[in-house]
Each structure stands twice: as C-alpha cells, then as structure tokens.
C-alpha cells in the first residue's frame, strides 16, 4: 500500500480539564510532534472536558473521568475513528473502551509498551511525588509493573511550578531538572528507557531535543500514543479486531442506552 492509498484517520484528543476558549500554547508543541510522527492522512483535533476540575485529587479525578467517558461517546457519535485520552493518568481508559466501539488509546499505556520494547526496564519522571500512585496504577493496568524500574520526581517541582517556569521562559532550566533526574534513574535504578509522565512537559522535552540520556532513549508520550492509535485503527479496519468484552471491557447492562445518565445528558 502506498502513502496515497492509506486510509484517512480522524482522531479526537481530549485533555483532562475543561476546554479553554483560547488555544493553549502547548498545542503548538503537540502539532509539531504529530507532523513529525503521524503517517499521511492522520488528523488530530483537540478538545477538553465540558466541565470538571483542574485538580488531581481522588474525587476530582473521579468526576473528570465521567466527563472523559462522555467525550469518548461524543467522538464516536461525531464520526471520529479514534479517541485519545490526553492525560498521563490514563483517565477512565477501561471505561471508555467498554462503552464505545472505536479504538481508545492513552499515553502511559502506549508509551510504557514502547519503552518496555526498547529497554529491559524503564523509568518515569513525574512532576510531583504525590501523583506516583496514579502513574504506577496506569503501568500496572498495562501489565508492565515488573518492567518499571522507578518513578522519580525532581525535588521542588510540581505541575504548577513547571507551568510557571515555562511561561517565564525558563524551559531550559526545567528540562535540565528533568534530565538530572533521568541520569539518576539510569545510573541508580537501571533504567534503559525513560519518559516524562506529563503530556505537556513531555512535549517540551521533545521540542528541546532531549532524546537520549546516558545511552537510554527518552520518549515523548505523544508519539507512541499516535502510533498506537494508528495500529489499533488498522487492526480494526483490516480484521475487525477490537477489545475483548468478556471482563475488563464488559459493556453496560441491557437498556443502558435508554437509562444511562451520560446519554441523557448528551441529548439535552
């Protein structure tokens, strides 16, 4: 099949926070990565939740997860071929997959699978230590916990600090903080592949061309996510292959489309 013959793929990428009326600056980072990574015919539209929280506490994540499922339903109804969960927590991944018939992909699962292929064990650099359980859970759900060398967080860094450093033009300083932690992961933890768990900061690391630390490849989490989306789309189109619905992705009970609150809200 030539590039000209490749089917077009429409993907909807939803951030895990309420949609902003303005186009966020980091969309330019993502666009550049997609241009370099995606095959011809792939288009990615960005959106956000209809409503929700910007925090990452348990309740906030739970509420936003329901909103993420709504976005997956919306993507399928609007004719998108793939839905992408734009959060390193892999928010509501199984729930989205259980509800829609289009492929659903998420960053940490996708990137962990690639990282586990490139090295014996991999490490994740998180922006704050208190989100470690969330990221660890995503890796465990992907079946790769035994391949995880470590999850590290630079001292004094969190999502708010990282955002402020980026806005103040201190991107190089931020990337150096992350690189220093990567060096420790390689030398002290035995990591043979690395990635930053924040999808925005990970893109910055890519734009700054940090692709290798002490011989260990550094992955941005957008690229594996896009490639995984392409693979799942191709498998479904060629062979009708989708998720197994016998356990984790078991669909809702009969009559859910009549009584399900999500559908009722979307119709109103």
JOFENWO-V491463 format. One line per field, one symbol per residue. phi: phi as a letter, one per 30 degrees, with the letter a starting at -180 (. if undefined). A space follows every 50 residues. Layout:
phi->???
//
This chain:
phi->.dedddddbcccccddbedddcddddddededddddcddejcbbccbbdd akccdbdeddddddddddddddddddddiddbccddaddhehddddddcc cddbbbddedddddddddbdbbbcccdbddceedddddddddibddcdda bcbddicbddddddddddicddddddddddddeddddccidcabacdddd ddddedddiccabhicdccdddddddddddddddddddbidbddccbece dddeiddccdeddddddd
//
